[in-house]
Amino acid sequence: MTPGAIQQVLPSIALAHLFHEYGKLDAMIKEGYNEPGDEFYAYFLDLLYITADFVYEDYVEDYDVARWYFSDRAMVEYYRLCRTYGCAHGLKLKDNPYMREAERFVESAMDLGNSYGYGWYLNTKVGHEWASGIVFRTDCYFDGEMELLEALLSIRQWFEVGVQRLREKLSEEQQQTVPRYMEVMAA
């Protein structure tokens, strides 16, 4: 294999490694990407749909801008649990340490390095099934495909772990308050 041919297949090998690292290699293979190839950009667009439970794309041809919305069940549940935690502790959303922690992580993950042609913002609403998510905009100058895939996969993984952690925290607090209440009633 020539050096040029190796360079053409490297992106797909890097994709396979990335998706394996985040436990999504089976989903990638299910989509039909089971051998190295040089169709990286075709891979990229299809693989964006594996990074979240719900993905919506809108393309505005007049401005050559694509808008994406990525939402995940874990993200929505995390923000619902944040509200539960905040209510239990009398905290506003802006003062909730779990909300701030999530915001910092997403900001860090969505810093796509030296990439151009993109913008994003985070929705933390919980009013419907896919209310929490990331709105991502790209234009014709966007060049951070691999970085975006990794960011979205890492965000999904972080929220899955975050939900478990926040559930345990809320459960632990309930167990501590219930026995105290029962002890007071018994006395």
Disulfide bonds with the S-S distance in Angstrom:
none
